[in-house]
Amino acid sequence: MDEHTSDPTVPGPERGEPTGWLPEAGRWEHDTLRRATVHGVRLYNSGEYHESHDCFEDQWYNYGRGSVESKFLHGMVQVAAGAYKHFDFEDDAGMRSLFETALQYFHGVPNDFYGVDLLEVRTKLTNALSDPTVLHGWRIELDGERPEAGSEDHEYADRLE
């Protein structure tokens, strides 16, 4: 593990043992990736797509091109950007382009990466390509729940600027 992605204060998963969790060590392989994922998913689920994008993008730069972590984070950047295009600009052509790219990045990333139900994300993106309204009311699953943002998530995103 790279020291710049380590933070022993990041708690374990709410349930299960998703890819990225090291049960024998009682920690995440990349703690800061998990932290960004939690904040990014909560912000996405609250309709804060730009802030969600920033959470994933900030960590994306920590990983080499082609790594599974980079692919996941880059894909999540595209997911948030696509939702932003759809909801804030009514630009479904832009959304489709971003979602198609996200699906390419997600190729080879485990379905339970850092607690995100990536199989569901892939399915939702694929369905949104033909019917963008499937995004309405959709929340990303994290650790078996669909959490929304609180003040700590907004504070985290604000510190990224």
N, C-alpha and C positions, 0 to 999 in steps of 0.2 A: 504494500500500500504506500502511496505517496503521502508524505507528511502534510502537504498542503490540503489534503482532503480528509484529514483526521481531526476529530473533535469528540472526545469521550463523553461530552454532555448530551449528545444526541441519543434520545431513548430508542429502545428496540421497537419492533413491530407491535401493533395492537393485538394481532393474532397471527398464528401460523409462522412459517419460516420461509419468507419469500427469497427469491434470488437476490443476493447482495447481503443478506443477514448471515453472520457467522456465529451459529449457536454455541459452538465450542469456545469461542472467544467472548461471547456475550456482547458483540458489537457489530456494526456495519462494516463492510469492506471499505466503503467510502462514506464516512459519516456526513460530510457536507453535501454530498449528492442526495442523501436521504432527506436532510433538512430542506434543501431546495425543492425536492419533490413534494414534501408535505405542504410547504407554503404555496408552491405553484399549483398543486391540485386544489387546495382550499380556495385560492383566489379564482381559479378557473370556475369552480363550482358556484362561486358567488357572482359570476359575470364580469369579473375584473380581468379580462383577457390580456390587456397590455401588461399589467403587473405580473400576471402569471407567466407570460412570455419572458419577462425580465428575470424572473427567478430561475427558469431553466437555462436561459442564455448565459447568465452569469457563471454557472457551473460548467456549461458546455466547453468553455475555453480551457478548463483544467485537464482535459483528456485529449490524447492523441487522435489524429484522424483515423477512423476505421475501428476504434475500440468500441466494445459493446456499450460502454457508458456514454461515449460521444454520440453513437447512433441513437440511443434512447433519448438523450437530452436534446439533440438536434430535432428528432421527431416530435418531441413535446413542444419545442419552440414553434414548429410548424402547425401543430394542433391549435395552440393558443392564437397564433397569427391568423389561421384560417377562420376560427370562430370570431375573431375581431373583425375580419373582412365581412363575414356574413351578418353579424348582429349590428355592428356600428356603421358599416358602409353599404350594406345590402349588395355586396359584390360577390355573388356566388361563383362567378368564373374565377376570381382570385382565390376564393375559398377552395374550390376544386383543385386548382393548381397546387396550393399548399398542402392539401390533404393527400394528393397523389404522391408528393414528395415525402411527406411524413410516412406513408405506408412503405415507401422504399427504404427509408432509414430504419424502420422497425423490423425489417427483414432480418431474422436471426437473433432478435432480442427475445429473451424468455418471456412467457406470458404473465409472469408474476413479478416483474422486475421492480425491486425496491418497494413492493407493496401495491403497485399499480396493476389493476386488472387489464393488462395490455391486449388480451384477446378481445375483451369487450370494446376497448378503444379502437382496435383495428376494424372490428365489425361495424361500429358506429360510423367511422370515417368512410368505409366502403359504401354503406347505405346512404350516407349524406351526399356522395357523388351524384346519385340519381335523384335523391329527395332531401334537400337541405333542411326541411322542416323536422327531420328526425333529431336534429340538434336541440330543438326547443324543449326545455325542461330536463335535458340530459345532464347528469352529473357524473364525473369520473369516480370510479370506485377505488378506494385506497384502504387496504387492510379490512376489506369486507364492509366498509361503510362509505358514505358519500358526504364527507365533511365539508362545511362551508367556512369561509374566512372569518376570523376574529381580528381584534386590534393587533395582536402579535404578528399576524400575517401581513397586514398593511405596513407595520413598522419594519418588518424584515425587507419588504419590497422598497420602502422609502430609503433604507440604508444602502441599497444597491446603486442609487443615483449618484 
